[in-house]
């Protein structure tokens, strides 16, 4: 007899490509269809419960169905859902972001991380009058054409997806993360409008910056008149209330945020120096718009989660619990003699198999995907839900308990024991 998730997947295959609304959700034989979630747990359509480290790919830093967020949304719903005009929650969220993020002199709200990065690049081009952009090898900034690019010859790029014209990426250049000499070469040669980068890479797994790297990036972009954009779609309001730029003490010219700032609903923002942001219409001539931008329901949800995480020592406790998990996984790897490493910053981490260190996109691409797939299935069987890809992150939330961590460590340990037989 088929389980409910299998039945739902068969239905989905008939009406949507691959049976999923985003390719990262797919895995064999079929993805789980989730019925509900609360705290650190998710429950599938067959009633099976899992400790969740996917956490919707990062947004749920306070945990699923956080009471503060749910109550905030419920309290506003009777007033309406969308106005197509300014609202006080929209303004309050903008003011909150501006008070927390060091680079946020002015803020424009949008709907998704991809939309925010697309707009930010356009604004940087409008501000500088230049066309070129630089991204990092393996960096992901949404599925819009100019950043759907991978390394070609040297630092030049080629489309990373069918349907993206070569001309769409002819002004996109690729540097290697943590390689300041390579980035300097690209900037000197091409004089780009902007460098867009995750301060902590999170879309090839978690790759932290080496000591002094971000400071050097800030220095050389400033000298070249190149706008430095930190893509903090993942790290914003997750690592600290001010994001990675606060953690590392480096202030970019512009920042993009999403995920955590939506509180589980669709919401994002681009922000930066006043002189740059005033290039945006209506005061400027760079067109940035969206029907759902500033949605009051997303605004109240985002404010509730940001404020929840800012109470007391929640970030300190969350990052401490995450550090303990990361250390336990690293120790188990070392003791088992299975080749691999565990990277992480704050409440983000990734287990890489088959490689002893990962400092950039080229390193990450060498990870043993077969070993990951075996581990993913084992952990799922043990009631641990991970993102079904070797180059995605584990996200710990404020709702994960010490018991969750212990169960996770035990499940990982049992996988490694089986792997070395």
N, C-alpha and C positions, 0 to 999 in steps of 0.2 A: 504494500500500500504506500503510495507517494505521500510525502509530508506536504504541509501547506505551502511552504516556501517554493518547493519544486512545482507545484500546481500553479502558483502565481507567476513564477518565472516563465512557464510554458505559455501562459496567457500574454505576458509582456512581450515575449519574442515575436508574437504575431502583429504587434502594433507599435513597437518602438525599437530602433536599431540596437541589436545586442541585448535587448531586454532590460536596459538600464538607461537612466537619464544622464549619466556621466560615466565615461569608460573606467575610471578608477574604482568603481563599485563592483565591477564584474570579477568573478572567480569561478572555478570549476568545482563541482558540476553545476552549481548554481549559487548565486548570492543569497544571503539570508534576507527575507523581508521582515522588517522590524515593525512591531506592533506598538511598543511603548518603551519609554526610558525614564529612569529616575536615579538621581545621584550618579554613582559610578557604574550603574548597570543598564543594560539594554535587554529587552525580551523580544524574541522573534515570534512569528505568526503561529508557531507550534508550541509556544509557551516555554521555550528554553531560555534560561537567563545566562548572561555573560558579563564578566567584568570588561568594561569597554576602555580600550586605549586608542581607539580611532577618534572618539569624541567629535564626530561629524567633521573630521579633518581639522580640528583645532578650535572651533568657536566656543565650545562649551567648557570654558576654564573654571566656571563655578560649579560645574556638574550639570547633568540633565535635570530639567524641570526645577531649577533653583526657585525656591519659594518667593524670594524677593522679585525675581524677574516675572514669574507667573502673575503675582499680585499686581505688579506695575502695569502689565498688559491688560489684565482684566479690568483694572480701575479706569482705563482709558477707552476701552472698546465701545462703550455706549455712546461716546461722543462722535464716533465715525472712524473710518480707516484711512481715508485719503482725501485731501482737499484740493490739490493742485494750486495751493497758495501757502504762504508762510504760516507756521504754527509755533507756539511757544516751546513745545518739546524739541522741535528742530533747533531752535536758537539755543536752548539750554544744553543740548548735546554738543553743539559747536563750541559754546563757552567752556564746557567741561573738557573737551579735547584740547582746546587752546591752553587751558590751565595746566594740563598734564604733560603734553608732548613738547619738548624743548624747541623744536623747529616750527611749531604751529602758530605763527603770528596771525595768519588768516587761514580759514578752513572752508572748503566747498564739499558738501555731501554728495554722495553718489549711491549706487545700489550694490555693486559687486567689486571684488578686488580687481578683476579684469578691466572693468570700466574705469576704476580709479587710476590704474597704471596707464591705460590708454590716454586718458585726459591729461595726466601729469606729463607724459612725453610730449603731447601736443603743446602744452603750456611752456615747457622748457624750450621747445623749438621756436615758439612765438616770441619768447623773451630774448633768446640769443640771436635769432635770425639764422640759425644753422640747421642742417638737416640730419647730421649723423647722430647715432646713439650707440652706446656701448653697453652690453650686458655680459654676464658671466657665463662661462661654459657650464651648461647644466641648469642654469637659473631659469625659473619659470615666472612669468609675469602676466599670465592670462592668455587666452586663446584668440588674441587679435593679431593681425597679419605681421606688423613690424617686429614683434617679439617672438613669433613662431619661426625661430631661426636657430640653426645649429652650426657648429664650426665647419668651415670649408677649408680653403687653403690659407695658411697663416692665420691672421685674425679676421679674415673675411668670412661671410656667412652664406648659407644656402637655406632654402625653406625646409622646415622640419615637419611639414604636413603637405599632403596633396591638397590642391586648391589654393595654395598661397603662391602668388606670382613671384618670379625671381626679382622683379623690379620692386616688390614690396619690402624686400630685405636688403636691397643694394646699399642702403645707408645704415645697416645694422652690423656692428663689429663685435667680435667675441674676444674676451680676455679670460684668463684663468684666474679663478678666485685664489686669494692668498699669494699671488704673484705680482708684486708691485712693479717690478721691472717691465713685465709684459704689458701691464696696464699703461705705464708711462709711455711705452713705445707707441701704443695705439693712439693715445691722446695727442702726443707730439705730431704724429703723422696725419691724423684725420681732423683734429680740432672739433670734436663732436659737440652737439648741443648739450648732451647729458650723458652721465653714467647712471644707469638704473641697476640697482643691486640689492639683494637681501643682505643686511648686515650680518645675520647668521643664516647661512643657506639652509633652506628647509624643504626644498622640492627635489633634492637628490638624497634624501635623508638629511640628518642634521650635521652641518659642517661649521664649526666655530671659526671666527677670525683668529689668526695667529697674533701674538702680542705686537702691538704697534701698527698692524696692517691698516685698520680703519683710519687711524690718525694720518697715515701716509696718503691714503686715498683722498682724504679731506684736503690735505695740503696740495697735492698735484692738481686736483680738479679746480681748486680755488685759483691757483696760479694760471691755469689755462682758460679761465672764464667759462668753465664747463659746469653746468648745473648738476649737483650731486643729489640723486633721488634715492632715498632708502625705501625699499619696498618692505614695509612692516605689516603686510597683510596677515602674516602668521605671527610675528613676534610682538606686534603692537598690543599693549595692554595684557600680554601674557607673561613676558619675562619680568617686567615691573610695570607700575602704572604709567611710566613714561616710555616704555618699550626698550628696544635694544640700544637706541641712541642715548638713553639715560644710563643704562647699565654700563656702556663702554665710554661714556663721556665724549661722544662725537656728534656734533649737530650738523645734519645735512642741510641743503638748501630747500629740499622738498621731501615730503614723506607721503606714502600711501598706507592706509589702514583698512581693514575689513574684519571678517571673522569675529573675534571677541567683541568688537565694538557694536555688533548687531545683536548681541545677546541671544543668538539662535535664530534671528530673523535676518532678512536681507538688508545689509547696510554697509556702506564704505565711505571713505573720505580721502581727498587729497588736500594737502596743506603745505604751507611753507612761508618763506619771507614775504612780507607785504609787497615789496616792489615787484616780485614775480607773480604773486597771486592777483594783483590788480591788473594784470594782462588779460584776465578772464572777463568775458562779457557778463554784465552790461558795461562796467567801466572800461574794459579793454576790448580787444578785437579777436581774442581766442575763444571760439565757441565751445562751451561745456554745458550740457543740458541733460535732463532726464525726468520723465513724468513721475517716477516713483522716488526720486532723490528727496531726502528729508522726510520720508514717510513717518508720521508721528508715532505709529505703533512700533516701528523699528527703533525710533529714537528713545522711547521710554524703556524699551527692553534693553537697549545698549547702555543707557545711563544706569539702569538698575544693576546690571552685571558689573560694570566698571566700579560703581560705588560699593557693591558687595565685596569685591576683591580688594578694595582699598581700605577696608575696615581692619583695624588692629594689625596683626602680623600675618595675615593670610598668605601674602606672597612669600614671606620668609618660611612659613610652615610648608607651603606647597613645594617650594624649591628644595627644601630640606628633605622632604619625603621622596621627591624625585631623585635627588642625589643618592639617597640610600638605595633605591631600586637600581639605579645605574651602576653603582659600585657592586651590588650583589650580582648583577648579571655579568659584569666584567670579571669578577672573581671566579664565577662558575666557568666562564669561557677559559680563563687561564688554567684553572685546575683540571679541566677536561682535556686540555691539549687540542681542542678544536680551534682551528685558525680563524681569527675574527677579532673584531674590536667593537666597543660601544662608545659612540659619540653622543654628546648631549650638552645642552645649555639650559639651565632652569628646568622647566617642566616639559621640555622637548628632548627626545632621544631616539637613536636608531641603532639597531644591531646590524653590523655588516659581517657577513661570513666570507671567508677565503682571502681576506686582506687584513694586514696588521695595523694599518693606519689610513685614514681618509682625510685629506686636507683640501681637496678640490673636486671638480666634476669628473676629471679623468680618472682619479682614484676610485670614486664612487661607482663608475661604470664597470669596474672590474669585480664587483661583489658577486658572490656565488648565489645566483637566483634559485637554483634548484634546491640548495640547502635551506634558503628562506622559505620556499614553498612547502617543504617538508615540515619546517618549524611552524609555519602558519597553520597547517592542518592539525598538527599535534596540539598547539595551543587552543585552537577552536574546540577540539575534542575535550580539552580540559576546562572549557568554560571561560576562555580568555579570547576576546575579540580584538584583532589588530587590523589595521588597514591592509588589504590584500595585495601589497606590492613591496618588493624588496627595497625600494627607494622612497618610501613614505616614512612618516614620523610616528613614534609613540607619543601620545599626549596624556599627561597626568593632570587630573583636575583637583580642585579643592575638596571634592566629595570622595576621592579615593581614600580608603582607610588603611591602617597598618595591616589589617587582615587581608585586604585586597593585595597589598604588596607582597605579603608572605605567600599567598596562594599563587601569585604570578611567578615568584622566584622558584617555588617548588615545581611548578609546571615547566618552566624553562630548564631547570636542572634535570628533570626526568627526560626531556627531549635530548639534552646533550649526552646523557648516559646511553640512550638508545643509539645516538648518532655515531658513537665510537666503538660499538660492538662489531 
